[in-house]
Amino acid sequence: MDGRNIPSDGGDEDAGPTCAICMDRMREDDQTTLATCGHTFHTRCVSEYRQRLKLGSEACPLCRAPMPARPETLFDDATRALVNINLRVKFGEFSWDFLPIMFREKADSALRDLEQASESGLSSASFQMACVYLNGHGRPPSEAEARRWLQRALSQDPRNAGAAYEMAVLLGAESRRHETVDLVGQYNEPAEPQAIAHRLAMQARSLHVQAASNNHAGSQKWLGDEARSKGDLHGARDLYTLASKQGAWDATAALAELYQYGSQGNGTWRGARAAADFPVNQPLAEQLSEHAAKLREEQEGWRSMNGAEGVYGTARDSTAGMIAVAASVVFAVVIVVVCPSLALAVVNA
């Protein structure tokens, strides 16, 4: 017997083969097959087994064949490749829809690495694949595929705040479509569109709560907006503050509005419904507004420095501009090489 799959003991006909590491049976959704030799183990067992080994000395516990690259390595390599391509796209060399053959091959290789890392249970790789389909970077845009990868990312790690946020956004958009689009004749009951919209909205809100609890600024801002719309200005303030501390300029601007108008509201929310008076504080509102503007400028500058069309388009006609562009590219490459996780923001921009 080559150990490729150790048979079960026959006690449960629906059970899968036995993992040779822990000797427990495997479910189909909790298996990792090593690409180098074809042996299959629990995803968690492989991960724990590799953590006990030194990098470079990893071998299959059954046949001692070299194990494939770690999922984190695959993820980092794929991220570097995709960021490099996206920088060139943003500088106008080509588009994602019409990549030169060499870069198409690099993109395909990077996506295969992400898929392999996802198969090994890496939630961030599954989330990145979802972003690929959301943005159309290397694959045709597909909401259905994006949702499939987001569901996978959340099943691998429910604490993946980015995946929870993006899924919430998709469900929220679908909920609004059911509220606004005329779907007469497609439902058994007249109230069915509203029921579906309500169910999707509740699912979206639940995911925003999940993402916010894992410090996702976007979901904290979303829940803050919800609290403000219901007149809970103190709750909105607390949520905006959490997001603002993470550098979310839009949450900081919303916080400034709260202190500028207080319980009177500004027309977009009904502050009079607040449980308690929310005082106006104009000096604090001005400070927060200035801070929000600074944060926004810094964040837009980061995107521009990493290949935004506006900077390249206005700078390429002057010597100083070309120097600035060259410095931006050097800075971006350093970021890609040193900290690929930080560069994810560039891929998804």
C-alpha positions in Angstrom: 0.0 0.0 0.0 1.5 3.4 -1.0 -0.4 5.3 1.7 -2.0 7.7 -0.7 -5.2 7.3 1.1 -5.4 5.1 4.2 -8.8 3.3 4.0 -11.4 3.8 6.8 -12.1 0.9 9.1 -15.6 0.4 7.6 -17.5 1.7 10.6 -19.1 4.6 8.6 -19.8 4.2 4.9 -20.0 8.0 4.5 -16.6 8.6 6.2 -13.6 9.5 4.1 -10.1 8.1 4.2 -8.0 8.3 7.3 -5.4 11.1 7.9 -2.0 9.4 8.4 -1.0 12.2 10.8 -3.8 12.1 13.3 -5.4 8.8 12.3 -8.9 10.4 12.2 -11.2 10.3 9.2 -11.3 13.2 6.8 -14.2 15.1 5.4 -14.1 16.2 1.8 -14.1 19.8 2.8 -11.2 19.4 5.2 -8.5 17.8 3.1 -5.2 18.9 1.6 -3.6 16.9 -1.2 0.1 17.5 -1.6 0.8 18.4 -5.2 4.3 16.8 -5.2 3.2 13.2 -4.2 -0.6 13.1 -4.1 -0.9 12.1 -0.4 -3.9 13.6 1.4 -4.1 14.8 5.0 -6.3 17.0 7.2 -5.6 20.6 6.3 -5.0 21.5 9.9 -2.7 18.5 10.4 -0.5 19.5 7.5 -0.4 23.1 8.8 0.6 22.0 12.3 3.1 19.4 10.9 4.8 22.1 8.8 5.0 24.5 11.7 7.1 21.9 13.6 9.6 21.6 10.8 12.4 23.9 9.7 11.9 25.8 6.5 13.6 23.8 3.7 13.4 20.5 5.5 9.7 19.8 4.9 8.8 16.3 3.5 5.7 14.3 3.2 5.2 12.3 6.4 4.4 9.2 4.4 6.8 9.0 1.5 9.3 11.8 2.4 8.9 13.5 -0.9 9.6 17.3 -0.7 6.4 19.2 0.2 5.2 22.0 -2.0 5.8 25.6 -1.1 4.1 26.8 2.1 0.7 28.6 1.4 2.1 31.8 2.9 5.0 31.7 0.5 2.6 31.1 -2.5 0.4 33.9 -1.3 3.3 36.4 -0.9 4.8 35.5 -4.3 1.4 35.8 -6.0 0.8 39.2 -4.3 4.1 40.6 -5.5 3.3 39.5 -9.1 -0.2 40.9 -9.1 0.9 44.2 -7.5 3.7 44.6 -10.1 1.2 44.1 -12.9 -1.3 46.4 -11.4 1.3 49.2 -11.1 1.9 48.9 -14.8 -1.8 49.0 -15.5 -2.2 52.1 -13.4 0.7 53.8 -15.2 -1.1 53.1 -18.5 1.3 50.5 -20.0 -1.6 48.2 -20.7 -5.0 47.1 -19.2 -6.1 44.1 -17.3 -8.4 43.2 -20.3 -5.4 43.2 -22.7 -2.3 42.0 -20.9 0.8 41.3 -23.0 1.5 37.5 -23.2 4.4 37.7 -20.7 2.2 39.4 -18.1 -0.8 37.3 -18.8 1.4 34.2 -18.0 2.6 35.9 -14.8 -0.9 36.7 -13.8 -2.1 33.2 -14.5 0.8 31.7 -12.5 0.0 34.1 -9.6 -3.6 33.1 -9.6 -2.7 29.4 -9.6 -0.5 30.0 -6.6 -3.4 31.8 -4.8 -5.7 28.9 -5.6 -3.2 26.4 -4.3 -2.7 28.5 -1.2 -6.5 28.5 -0.7 -6.6 24.7 -1.2 -4.2 24.6 1.8 -6.7 26.4 3.9 -5.2 30.0 3.8 -8.2 32.3 4.2 -6.3 35.4 3.0 -5.7 33.6 -0.3 -9.3 32.8 -0.8 -10.2 36.4 0.0 -7.6 37.6 -2.5 -9.2 35.4 -5.2 -12.6 37.0 -4.3 -11.0 40.4 -4.9 -9.7 39.2 -8.3 -13.3 38.5 -9.4 -14.6 41.7 -7.8 -12.1 43.9 -9.6 -11.6 41.9 -12.8 -7.9 41.6 -12.3 -6.8 38.6 -14.3 -10.3 37.1 -14.4 -13.5 38.4 -15.9 -15.6 40.2 -13.2 -18.1 37.8 -11.6 -20.1 38.5 -8.5 -21.1 34.8 -8.3 -17.4 33.7 -8.2 -16.5 36.5 -5.8 -19.2 35.3 -3.4 -18.1 31.7 -3.7 -14.5 32.7 -2.8 -15.7 35.0 0.0 -17.8 32.1 1.5 -14.7 29.9 1.3 -12.6 32.5 3.0 -15.1 32.9 5.9 -15.4 29.1 6.3 -11.6 28.9 6.6 -11.4 31.8 9.1 -14.6 33.5 10.4 -12.4 36.3 11.7 -11.4 37.4 8.2 -12.9 40.9 8.5 -12.2 41.8 4.9 -14.1 38.9 3.6 -17.0 39.5 6.0 -17.2 43.2 4.9 -17.1 42.4 1.1 -19.8 39.7 1.5 -21.9 42.2 3.5 -21.5 44.8 0.7 -22.6 42.2 -1.9 -25.6 41.1 0.1 -26.6 44.7 0.8 -26.5 45.5 -2.9 -28.6 42.4 -3.7 -31.1 43.4 -1.0 -31.5 46.8 -2.6 -32.0 45.3 -6.0 -34.9 43.3 -4.6 -36.4 46.4 -3.1 -36.2 48.6 -6.3 -36.4 46.3 -9.3 -39.8 45.4 -10.6 -39.9 41.6 -10.4 -43.6 41.0 -10.9 -44.4 37.4 -12.0 -41.2 36.0 -10.6 -42.5 35.4 -7.1 -45.3 33.3 -5.7 -46.5 36.0 -3.4 -46.5 39.8 -3.7 -44.6 40.2 -0.5 -41.9 37.8 -1.4 -39.5 40.5 -2.9 -39.7 42.5 0.4 -39.1 39.3 2.4 -36.0 38.4 0.4 -34.7 41.9 0.6 -35.2 41.9 4.4 -33.5 38.6 4.8 -30.5 39.7 2.7 -30.3 42.9 4.6 -30.2 41.1 7.9 -27.5 38.8 6.7 -25.5 41.8 5.5 -25.9 43.5 8.8 -24.8 40.4 10.7 -21.6 40.2 8.6 -20.9 43.9 9.2 -21.2 43.2 12.9 -18.8 40.3 12.5 -16.3 42.4 10.5 -16.6 45.3 12.9 -15.9 43.1 15.9 -12.6 42.1 14.1 -11.7 45.8 13.7 -12.8 46.4 10.1 -13.1 50.2 9.7 -15.5 50.0 6.8 -18.0 48.0 8.8 -17.6 50.1 11.9 -18.4 53.1 9.7 -21.4 51.3 8.2 -22.8 50.5 11.6 -22.1 54.1 12.7 -24.2 55.3 9.8 -27.0 52.9 10.8 -26.9 54.1 14.4 -26.9 57.8 13.3 -29.9 57.2 11.0 -31.8 55.8 14.0 -30.9 58.7 16.2 -28.4 56.9 18.3 -25.8 59.6 18.0 -23.7 58.4 21.0 -23.5 54.9 19.5 -22.6 56.4 16.1 -19.9 58.5 17.8 -18.4 55.4 19.4 -18.4 53.5 16.1 -17.0 56.4 14.1 -14.3 56.8 16.7 -13.2 53.2 16.4 -13.0 53.5 12.6 -11.3 56.9 12.8 -8.5 55.5 15.0 -7.7 53.1 12.2 -7.3 56.0 9.8 -10.7 56.0 8.1 -11.1 59.5 6.8 -14.8 59.1 6.0 -15.5 58.0 9.6 -13.5 61.0 10.9 -15.5 63.3 8.6 -18.8 61.8 9.9 -17.6 62.3 13.5 -16.9 65.9 12.7 -20.5 66.3 11.4 -21.9 64.9 14.6 -20.1 67.5 16.7 -20.9 70.2 14.2 -24.7 69.7 14.2 -25.3 67.7 17.4 -28.8 66.5 18.2 -30.3 69.0 15.7 -29.0 66.9 12.8 -28.0 68.2 9.4 -31.0 67.0 7.3 -29.5 63.6 6.6 -30.3 62.2 10.0 -32.9 63.0 12.6 -30.8 63.9 15.6 -33.9 64.8 17.7 -34.6 61.0 18.0 -31.4 60.6 20.0 -31.9 59.1 23.5 -30.0 61.9 25.0 -28.8 65.3 23.9 -25.6 65.3 21.8 -23.8 68.6 22.3 -22.5 70.8 19.5 -18.7 71.3 19.7 -17.6 73.5 16.9 -13.8 73.6 17.8 -13.7 69.8 18.0 -15.7 69.6 14.7 -13.2 71.8 13.0 -10.2 69.8 14.3 -11.8 66.6 13.1 -12.7 68.0 9.7 -9.1 69.1 9.2 -7.8 65.7 10.3 -10.3 64.0 7.9 -9.1 66.1 5.0 -5.4 65.3 5.9 -6.2 61.6 6.1 -8.0 61.7 2.8 -5.1 63.5 1.1 -2.6 61.0 2.5 -4.6 58.0 1.3 -5.2 59.4 -2.1 -1.5 60.3 -2.3 -0.6 56.7 -1.4 -2.8 55.4 -4.3 -1.4 58.1 -6.7 2.2 57.3 -5.6 1.6 53.6 -6.5 0.5 54.2 -10.1 -2.7 56.3 -10.1 -3.3 57.7 -13.7 -3.7 61.3 -12.5 -0.2 61.6 -11.2 1.4 59.8 -14.2 -0.7 61.8 -16.6 0.2 65.2 -15.2 3.8 64.5 -14.4 5.1 62.8 -17.6 5.4 66.1 -19.5 8.0 67.6 -17.1 11.4 66.5 -16.0 10.5 67.0 -12.3 7.4 65.0 -12.9 9.3 62.1 -14.4 11.7 62.1 -11.4 8.7 62.0 -9.1 7.2 59.1 -11.1 10.5 57.2 -11.0 10.8 57.7 -7.2 7.2 56.5 -6.8 8.0 53.3 -8.7 11.1 52.7 -6.6 9.1 53.3 -3.4 6.3 51.0 -4.6 8.8 48.2 -5.5 10.4 48.4 -2.1 7.0 48.1 -0.5 6.1 45.1 -2.7 9.4 43.3 -1.8 9.6 44.1 1.9 5.9 43.9 2.9 3.6 42.2 0.4 0.7 42.1 2.8 0.7 46.0 2.9 0.7 46.0 -0.9 -2.7 44.2 -1.0 -4.2 47.7 -0.8 -2.6 48.5 -4.2 -3.9 45.3 -5.8 -7.5 46.0 -4.7 -7.4 49.7 -5.4 
